[in-house]
Amino acid sequence: MNIADIATTDHAEVSADQRLGKVRALFEEENPRGLIVTNDGEYAGVITQRSLMQSHVEDSTKANALMSSAPQVKRTSDVRDVARMLVEGNTKVAPVVEGDGLWGIVTADAILEAVLDNLDALVVSQIHTDDVITIAEDASVGQAINLLREHGVSRLPVENEAGYLTGVATTHDLVDFVVRNMDQPTEGERSGDSDRMLDIPVYDLMSAPVETISGDESVREAVSRMLDNDYNGLVVTPPEDDRTIDGVLTKTDVLRALTFTEEDHMDVQITNIDLLDTITREGLRESVTKVADKFQEMQVHHAHVRFHKHKEKLRGTPLIQCQIRLRTNQGQVAGTGEGYGAESAFRVALDKLERNVLERKGIRADEQRRGQILRKLNEI
């Protein structure tokens, strides 16, 4: 299937020299998935809601300051390839070109709607993210923003003192809050005090009750709920208790699942591939494969390598966070690390992944020995 019938010419567009005040107004008025930025009529990049989390940027700043690149696709591109491009570009919208010009856009929602009937074959527990970043009810909005930026996630499940799920704070919720003119007075004791606005507890801004889904439900049902309610993700809970958190399922997780292949070699997907410096996709794949092979009983279905750039630099080289996640027939295994430059961060994350793989191998070996001992005792 290609995207000829999925792409649309209906999209929001701003020029590269447009003030961010106008950009923020467009997000508030039209709530687009992203804005296409043009320079002299030519495609230049996109601006997403996540970009606007940089609340310290003045309204007078030009749009190109927050603009990021997004892969251009053709109207005849395959849906699977476009899904991969959106995941690796860490975006929900991509410009569609026809000939030499910009024709329109394709969105993650459009792709998910097109493949919805094919998602019954998957259940949520197969593709959800299980290492969830959570936040306490009494944590501040500023802390929530820092967590979203640091981990590159779009939502934070909120827990009470007992550890139960009570709400969720999303990028959309916080963007809606932080993009307001901080000079405008607010109600109560925070009136006129923009600094203290970031001290507001997450509890005051979180969405509640939380839309949850059980891990044994179909991905089709999960995506239907997301599309019907304009959610970007759902909190995954155990079938027997919707107060505890098993994970999070996002539209990106579903897009990533669409790109899984049955190739002879491991499929490795890279988010923010533009951060690669001295290492190639093939080099990443070979390194991850070697680690996975250390536990031969573990069949790796898919590997995901995600890079995230911090503001800190050392001699011009940015501090990078890398997370490597393996989806296997025995669950998920991950490793995370930081370093200056993508290759350095990847090596640290790979080392932690290897330790976790070997630890899992040791645990399984211990379980097998325990089973053998119990069987022998039963024979006595």
DOSEGU-913525 format. One record per atom (N, C-alpha, C): x negated, y negated, z negated; residue in three letters. Coordinates in pm, whole numbers, plus 50000, padded with zeros to 5 digits. Example, Ala and Ser with C-alpha at 12.3 -4.5 7.8 and 13.67 -1.06 7.14 Angstrom:
486815056949220ALA487705045049220ALA486805033049220ALA487155022549292SER486335010649286SER487104999749213SER
END
This chain:
499155012050000MET500005000050000MET499124987550000MET499444978050089ASN498704965350085ASN499584954450024ASN499054942450014ILE499764931749941ILE500544922450034ILE500724926450160ALA501394917650256ALA502764913050206ALA503504922150140ASP504844918650092ASP504864914249946ASP503684914249882ILE503614910549741ILE503124896249723ILE502194892149809ALA501644878649800ALA502734868249829ALA502544856349778THR503524845649797THR502834832249823THR503544823849896THR503024810249919THR503444800749807THR504304805549718ASP504814797249609ASP503814797049494ASP503044786149484HIS502044785349377HIS501774770849341HIS501204768949224ALA500834755549178ALA499394752749219ALA499144740249255GLU497824736649309GLU497424722749262GLU496154721049227VAL495624708049189VAL494284706049259VAL493904693449274SER492604690649335SER491514691049229SER490274693349271ALA489154694849178ALA488914682349096ALA489284670649149ASP489044658249075ASP490264653748994ASP491274662248985GLN492454659048905GLN492104659348757GLN492694650148680ARG492434649748536ARG493094661748466ARG492434666548358LEU492974677948285LEU494304674848218LEU494564662048193GLY495864658248139GLY496984662648231GLY496774661048363LYS497754665348461LYS497854680548465LYS496714687148453VAL496694701748454VAL497504707248337VAL497274701648219ARG497994706148101ARG499504703748115ARG499854692548176ALA501274689448198ALA501914699848290ALA501174704048393LEU501694714148485LEU501924727348413LEU501014731148325PHE501194743548250PHE502414742648160PHE502604731148097GLU503744729548007GLU505064729348083GLU505074723048202GLU506324721448277GLU506684733848359GLU505674740248421GLU505954751048515GLU505534764748465GLU504694765348361ASN504214777848303ASN503704787648409ASN502794783348496PRO502264792348599PRO501264802248540PRO501024813348611ARG500014822948568ARG498624817048582ARG498484807948674GLY497214801248696GLY497394790348798GLY496454781348803LEU496494770348899LEU495364771948999LEU495704770649126ILE494684770849230ILE494064756949239ILE492744756249238VAL492024743549248VAL491434742449388VAL491674731149453THR491134729049587THR490204716949588THR489274717149680ASN488334706149698ASN488354702449846ASN488884690449875ASP489064686050014ASP489884696050093ASP490924701550027GLY491824710750094GLY491344725150098GLY490094727850057GLU489554741350059GLU489634747549919GLU489874760549914TYR489934767449786TYR488614766049711TYR488704762649581ALA487494761049500ALA487474770349379ALA488644773349320GLY488674781849202GLY490054781949140GLY490144787149017VAL491414787648945VAL491214782548802VAL492304777948743ILE492324774448601ILE493414782748536ILE493074789648427THR494034797948357THR494354791948220THR495374797548157GLN495724792948023GLN494574794947926GLN493844805947944ARG492734808647852ARG491694797647860ARG491494792147980SER490534781147994SER490924769347907SER492224767047895LEU492694755547820LEU492564757347669LEU492084769247627MET491814771147485MET490674762047440MET489914756647535GLN488854747147502GLN489494733647470GLN490124732947354SER490944721347319SER490134708647301SER488804709947285HIS487994698047261HIS487764690147390HIS488104695747506VAL487874688947633VAL488904677647648VAL488414665747680GLU489284654047689GLU490184654847811GLU491354648347801ASP492314648047912ASP491734641148036ASP490784632248016SER490214624848129SER489214633248209SER488814644948154THR487874653648224THR488504658948353THR487694660748456LYS488224665648582LYS488454680748578LYS489374685348662ALA489794699348662ALA488644708948689ALA487684704648772ASN486614713948806ASN485734717648686ASN485884710248574ALA485094713448455ALA485554726648391ALA486834730048406LEU487364742348349LEU487664752848456LEU487344749748578MET487634758648689MET486714770848685MET487244782448715SER486434794648727SER486714800948862SER485774809248906SER485954815649035SER486894827449022SER487654830249125ALA488504842049132ALA488334847849271ALA488334860949283PRO488074867149413PRO489164863949515PRO488754860449636GLN489694858449744GLN490044871849807GLN491304873849838VAL491744886349899VAL492514883250027VAL492554892850117LYS493324891550241LYS494724897150221LYS495654892550302ARG497034897450290ARG497124912350319ARG496144917650387THR496154931850421THR495344940350323THR494854934050214SER494054941450115SER494904951850044SER494264962950005ASP494954973649934ASP495254969449790ASP496424973549741VAL496844969849606VAL495834974549502VAL495304986449518ARG494334991849422ARG493084983149417ARG492624978749534ASP491424970349540ASP491684956649476ASP492864951349500VAL493204938249443VAL493324939249291VAL493904950249240ALA494004952249096ALA492614952349034ALA491664959249099ARG490304959549049ARG489704945449047ARG489924937749154MET489374924249162MET489914915349050MET491214916649019LEU491804908648912LEU491194912248777LEU490994925348753VAL490414929648626VAL488974924948615VAL488204927048721GLU486794923348715GLU486604908248713GLU487544900848770GLY487464886348767GLY488064880448642GLY488674889248556ASN489284884848431ASN490314873848456ASN491174876148553THR492174866348590THR493484873448623THR494594865948620LYS495904871448652LYS496404866648788LYS495564859148858VAL495974853748988VAL494764853349079VAL494984856149207ALA493904855449305ALA494424848449430ALA493594840149493PRO493994833449616PRO494034843349733PRO495024841849818VAL495164850449936VAL494834842150059VAL493914847150140VAL493514839850260VAL494044846950384VAL494304838950484GLU494714844150615GLU493944836250720GLU493134843250796GLY492254836150888GLY491194828750809GLY491084815850836ASP490074807750767ASP490674799150655ASP491984800450631GLY492614791550535GLY493294798650419GLY493604790950315LEU494324795950198LEU495794797650234LEU496304809850219TRP497704812750254TRP498614811650132TRP498164817150018GLY498994817149898GLY498284823749784GLY499014830949701ILE498414837749587ILE499044851549571ILE498364860049495VAL498954872549448VAL498724873149298VAL499734877249224THR499644877449078THR499684891849026THR499224893248904ALA499264906448838ALA500694911248825ALA501624902048792ASP503024905848777ASP503594911548907ASP503234905349019ALA503754910049147ALA503274924249177ALA502014927049145ILE501464940449167ILE502174950549077ILE502364947048950LEU503004956248856LEU504454959048895LEU505154948948942GLU506534950948988GLU506564960449107GLU505574959249196ALA505554967349318ALA505294982149288ALA504524984949182VAL504144998849153VAL504935004549034VAL505914997248985LEU506615001048862LEU507145015348865LEU507755019348976ASP508365032648983ASP507335043948978ASP506065040548999ASN505015050748999ASN504345052348864ASN504795044648764LEU504115044648634LEU504705054548534LEU505715062248576ASP506305072148487ASP505355083448454ASP504335085248538ALA503405096448518ALA502435094048403ALA502335081748357LEU501415078248249LEU502185075348120LEU501575078648006VAL502135074547878VAL501205064247816VAL501745056047728VAL501015044647672VAL499715048847606VAL499725060047532SER498535064147458SER497355067447549SER497605069947676GLN496525073347769GLN495695061347809GLN496275049447804ILE495575037847859ILE495495025847766ILE496105026447649HIS496085014647563HIS494695012647502HIS494455000547452THR493214997247382THR493415000047234THR492505008047175ASP492735012047036ASP491905004546933ASP490834997546975ASP490074989846876ASP490594975546877ASP491594973146795VAL492364960746797VAL491764950346703VAL491684938046751ILE491274926746666ILE492534920946604ILE492624921346471THR493814916346402THR493444903846322THR494464897346267ILE494244885346187ILE495274885146075ILE494904879145962ALA495804878345847ALA496784866845862ALA497914868145795GLU498954857745802GLU498444844145756GLU497564844045655ASP497134831345600ASP495864825945667ASP495364832745770ALA494224827445845ALA494664815145922ALA493714806345953SER494054793746017SER494124795046169SER494794785446231VAL494854784846377VAL493444783946435VAL492564776346370GLY491194775146418GLY490484788646419GLY490724796746314GLN490124810146309GLN490674818946421GLN491964817746447ALA492574825646554ALA491984822046690ALA491804809146715ILE491224804746841ILE489814810146857ILE489044809746749ASN487674814946755ASN487644829946785ASN488584837546725LEU488644851946751LEU489014854846896LEU489974847246949LEU490374849047088LEU489204846347182LEU488464835647152ARG487314832247237ARG486194842547223ARG485874846147098GLU484744854947074GLU484924868747136GLU486154873947128HIS486394887547175HIS487024887947314HIS487374876347369GLY487934875947503GLY489264883047514GLY490074882847408VAL491374889447410VAL492474878847423VAL493684883447450SER494794874147473SER495814874247361SER495674883647264ARG496654884447156ARG496024890247031ARG496534885746917LEU496054890146788LEU497244894846704LEU497394907846680PRO498434912346587PRO498174906346449PRO499234902146383VAL499114895646252VAL499574905546144VAL498754906746039GLU499074916145931GLU499264908745799GLU500144914245714ASN500304908645580ASN499294914945485ASN499374911645357GLU498404916545260GLU498404931645248GLU499544937845277ALA499654952445268ALA499124959345394ALA498714951545494GLY498204957445617GLY499284961045717GLY500504956045695TYR501594958945787TYR501724948045892TYR502154951946011LEU502354942746122LEU503544933646096LEU503304920446104THR504404910946081THR504614901346198THR503654900546289GLY503794891246402GLY502644892846499GLY502594884246597VAL501484884246692VAL501224869846736VAL499954866046740ALA499544852846787ALA498884854646923ALA499404847947025THR498904849747160THR498234837247212THR497484839047320THR496864827647386THR497924817347423THR499064822147473HIS500144813147514HIS500644804947395HIS500834811547280ASP501304804447160ASP500334793347121ASP499044796647121LEU498044787147074LEU497764776247176LEU497814779847306VAL497664769447409VAL498774759247396VAL499994764247375ASP501134755247361ASP500934745647245ASP500164750047145PHE499904741747028PHE498734732247049PHE497594737647097VAL496384729547100VAL496334719647215VAL497124721847322VAL497044712547433VAL497834699647410VAL498594699347301ARG499314687047271ARG498304675847241ARG498684663947268ASN497814652547241ASN497554651647091ASN496324654347053MET495994654946912MET496094641246844MET496254631046924ASP496404617646866ASP497844614746827ASP498774622946879GLN500174620446847GLN500444624546703GLN501254616946633PRO501554620446494PRO502374633246486PRO502154640946382THR502964652746356THR503714650846226THR504614659846198GLU505454658446080GLU504684661945953GLU505144656645843GLY504624660445713GLY503264654645683GLY502574661345593GLU501314656145541GLU500204656345644GLU500394663645758ARG499334664145858ARG499474652845960ARG500444644245940SER500674633446035SER499424625146056SER499034624046183GLY497884616046219GLY496554622546189GLY496534634746139ASP495284641246102ASP495074653246193ASP494434650846307SER494304661446408SER493424672846359SER492404669746278ASP491514680246229ASP492284690646147ASP493174685846066ARG493894694945976ARG494934703146050ARG495254699646175MET496214707546251MET495674721546275MET494344722746285LEU493754735846305LEU493694744046177LEU494074737746064ASP494134744845937ASP495494751245912ASP496444748546001ILE497784754445985ILE497664769745986ILE498324776845896PRO498234791445896PRO498864797646020PRO498284808646063VAL498794815746180VAL500254819546162VAL500644822146039TYR502024826046009TYR503034816146065TYR502654803046066ASP503574792646113ASP503744792646264ASP502804798746337LEU502854798146483LEU503074811646549LEU502924822446473MET503004835746534MET504414838646584MET504494847846679SER505784852546730SER506244864346645SER507484863846601ALA508024874546519ALA509544874946541ALA510164886846537PRO509544899946519PRO508714903846641PRO507864913746623VAL506934917946727VAL507584928346817VAL507384926646948GLU507824936847042GLU506774948047042GLU507184959846999THR506254971046991THR506694982347085THR505774991747105ILE506105003547183ILE505335015347126ILE505955026847130SER505315038847077SER504335044547180SER503265050647131GLY502245056147219GLY502735067347307GLY503865073747272ASP504365084847353ASP505385080547459ASP505655067547467GLU506575062647570GLU505825060747702GLU506595059947811SER505975058847943SER505435044747967SER504415043848049VAL503855030948086VAL504895023048167VAL505745029948240ARG506795023048316ARG507715015348221ARG508095021648111GLU508955014948013GLU508225002947953GLU506945004447923ALA506174993447865ALA506094981647961ALA505784984348086VAL505654973548184VAL507004966848208VAL508074974748210SER509414969048227SER509714958848118SER509364962447995ARG509604953047883ARG508754940447898ARG507504942247939MET506644930547957MET507214921148063MET507614926848176LEU508114918548285LEU509454912048249LEU510334919548184ASP511654914148148ASP511564902948047ASP510574903747956ASN510474893847848ASN509324884047866ASN508634884847982ASP507504876248011ASP506414877547905ASP506134890047863TYR505024892747772TYR503824897147854TYR502634894147804ASN501414899147866ASN500924911947800ASN501534915647687GLY501114927747619GLY502084931547508GLY501934944047461LEU502754949247353LEU501854955747248LEU502274955047123VAL501544962047017VAL502014976547017VAL501054985847013VAL501345000147014VAL501375005246871VAL502445012346836THR502615017646700THR502855032646705THR502635039646593PRO502945054046588PRO504445056146605PRO504845067646660PRO506275070346681PRO507095069346553PRO506465072846439GLU507225073646314GLU507175060946230GLU506375050946270ASP506225039046185ASP505835026946270ASP506775017646289ASP506485005946372ASP505874994546291ASP505444997446167ARG504804987046084ARG503284987746093ARG502744998846140THR501295000446148THR500854999846295THR499584996546315ILE499074993646449ILE498185005046499ILE498535010546614ASP497685020546679ASP496825014246788ASP497305003146843GLY496554996846952GLY497344985747017GLY496864981347131VAL497534971047210VAL497524975547356VAL498624973747423LEU498694976347567LEU498974963247638LEU498094959347730THR498264946947804THR498454949947953THR498864939848026LYS498984941348172LYS497634944748234LYS496564939348175THR495234942448227THR494924957348211THR495324963348099ASP495124977648080ASP495814985648190ASP497014981248227VAL497774988348331VAL497114986448468VAL496684974148497LEU495974971648622LEU494724980248631LEU494014981348519ARG492794989448516ARG493125004048546ARG494245008948491ALA494645022748514ALA494955025248662ALA495455015048730LEU495765016448873LEU494515018748956LEU493365014848903THR492115015848980THR491375028948952THR491885037248860PHE491225049948832PHE491165058148959PHE490055064648983THR489875072549104THR489435086749069THR489565095449165GLU489105109349149GLU487825111249230GLU486875102349211GLU485635102949287GLU484685113349228GLU483665117049306ASP482675126749260ASP481845121249145ASP481655107949145HIS480895101949036HIS481815093648948HIS481335090348831MET482145082848736MET482535069148791MET483795065648772ASP484265052448813ASP483955042448701ASP483155032548731VAL482785022348632VAL483355008948676VAL484145002948589GLN484744990048619GLN484064979348534GLN483834967848594ILE483094957148525ILE483954944448522ILE484174939348402THR484884926648388THR483854915348375THR484094904548449ASN483164893248456ASN481854897548522ASN482014903848637ILE480864909248710ILE479904898248754ILE480404885848761ASP479554874748803ASP478454871648701ASP478554877348579LEU477514874948477LEU476314884248493LEU476424894348581LEU475294903248603LEU474094895348654LEU472924898048598ASP471734890748640ASP470694900248699ASP470044908048615THR468944916448664THR469304931248670THR470594934348664ILE471034948248671ILE472204949248768ILE472304960348840THR473334962048942THR474464971048891THR475574971148964ARG476684980048930ARG476204994648929ARG475394998349030GLU474905012049038GLU474025015348917GLU473205005548876GLY472365007648759GLY473195009648633GLY474265001948620LEU475165003548506LEU475785017548507LEU476285021648623ARG476965034448634ARG476025045948596ARG474795045548647GLU473845056248618GLU473515056948469GLU473345045348407SER472995045048264SER474135050448179SER475375046448209VAL476525051048133VAL476735066048154VAL476535070648277THR476695084948307THR475715093448227THR474475088948214LYS473475096348139LYS473885098047992LYS474465087347935VAL474925088247797VAL476095097947786VAL477045096947878ALA478215105747874ALA477815120347888ALA476775123047967ASP476325136847990ASP475715143247866ASP475395135047764LYS474815140547642LYS475845148747564LYS477105146847595PHE478175154647533PHE478945161347646PHE478475172847691GLN478985178947812GLN480435183347802GLN480905185747681GLU482305189747665GLU483255177947684GLU482735165747685MET483565153847698MET483655149847845MET484815151047903GLN485025147148042GLN485415132348046GLN484565124448108VAL484825110048115VAL485685107148238VAL486865101548215HIS487765098248325HIS487435084648384HIS486975075748299HIS486795061948345HIS485905054448246HIS485085045448296ALA484245037048211ALA484525022448241ALA484595014248137HIS484834999948154HIS483734992248081HIS483054983648155VAL482004975248098VAL482484960748106VAL482544954347991ARG483044940547988ARG481984931147934ARG481724920348008PHE480754910147965PHE481514897347926PHE481004890747822HIS481594877947778HIS480454868447743HIS480494856447800LYS479414846747780LYS479734837247666LYS478774835947572HIS478884826147465HIS478214812947508HIS478464802447432LYS477874789447466LYS476384788847433LYS475944796647335GLU474544796347292GLU473604800847404GLU472454794247415LYS471464797747516LYS470074798247455LYS469174805747520LEU467774806247482LEU466954804447609LEU466264793047618ARG465504789547738ARG466354790647864ARG467594785947852GLY468494785547967GLY469284798247991GLY468954809047918THR469664821747935THR470784822847833THR472034824847877PRO473154825047783PRO473194837747698PRO473754836447578LEU474004847847491LEU475224855047545LEU475074868047573ILE476134876047633ILE476564886947537ILE477864889247529GLN478384900847457GLN478804911247559GLN478474923847534CYS478844934747624CYS479574945547546CYS480664950447602GLN481374961747544GLN481504972547650GLN481124984747615ILE481254996247704ILE482285005647643ILE483285009247722ARG484345018147673ARG484485030147767ARG484455042047711LEU484675054247788LEU486045059847754LEU486825062847856ARG488105069847836ARG487855084447873ARG488055093247778THR487685107247797THR488855116447765THR488635129447789ASN489655139247754ASN489745141247603ASN488855134847528GLN488875135847383GLN489015122147318GLN489695113047385GLY489915099747331GLY488905089547385GLY488835078147318GLN487985067247363GLN486725066147277GLN485625062647341VAL484375060047271VAL483855046647322VAL483345038347232ALA482905025047273ALA481605021147204ALA480935011547263GLY479745005547205GLY479694990847242GLY479314982347147THR479284967847170THR477924962247129THR477434952447203GLY476154946147169GLY476044932247227GLY475074924647177GLU474834911047226GLU473364909547259GLU473074900647353GLY471704897647391GLY471674885847485GLY470494880547507TYR470364869347600TYR470204874847741TYR471244873047820GLY471314878747953GLY472134891547952GLY472774894648066ALA473674906148073ALA472944919348051ALA471754920748108GLU471054933548095GLU470664936247951GLU470204926047880SER469834927647740SER471034931847657SER472174925147678ALA473394928447604ALA473854942647637ALA473754946347764PHE474164959647807PHE473324970447739PHE472014968347729ARG471144978447668ARG471484980647521ARG471804969747450VAL472184971047309VAL473494978647297VAL474474975047381ALA475774981747378ALA475624996547416ALA474754999347513LEU474545013147557LEU473945021547444LEU473025015647369ASP472415022747257ASP473465026247152ASP474365016847123LYS475425019547024LYS476415029847078LYS476695029147209LEU477585039047269LEU476985053047255LEU475685054247282GLU475025067247272GLU475115072747130GLU474905064047032ARG475005068446892ARG476405073646862ARG477425066446912ASN478795070446886ASN479145083546956ASN478605085347078VAL478835097847151VAL478205109547076VAL476965107747033LEU476275118446961LEU476925121246826LEU477425110646761GLU478125112546635GLU479385120846656GLU480105117746764ARG481315125446794ARG480955140046824ARG479845141846894LYS479375155346923LYS479075162946794LYS478425155946697GLY478115162146570GLY479355165646491GLY480325156746492ILE481585159246419ILE482295171346478ILE482305172046611ARG482975183346676ARG482265196446644ARG480915195746642ALA480155207746610ALA480455212246467ALA480545202746374ASP480875205946235ASP482245212446225ASP483205207246303GLU484565212846302GLU484565227146354GLU483765229546459GLN483685242946515GLN483085252746414GLN482015248446344ARG481405257046243ARG482385259846129ARG483125249646090ARG484105251245983ARG485165261446025ARG485585260446150GLY486585269946199GLY486055284146200GLY484795285746238GLN484185299146239GLN484115305046099GLN483735296646002ILE483645301245863ILE485015305445811ILE486055297245841LEU487395300545794LEU487885313545855LEU487585315545983ARG488025327946048ARG487355340145983ARG486045338745952LYS485345349645887LYS485915352445748LYS486245341745676LEU486835343645541LEU488165350845550LEU488935347745654ASN490245354145671ASN490115368845705ASN488945372345761GLU488715386245799GLU488295394845681GLU487865388645572ILE487385395945454ILE488545402645382ILE
END
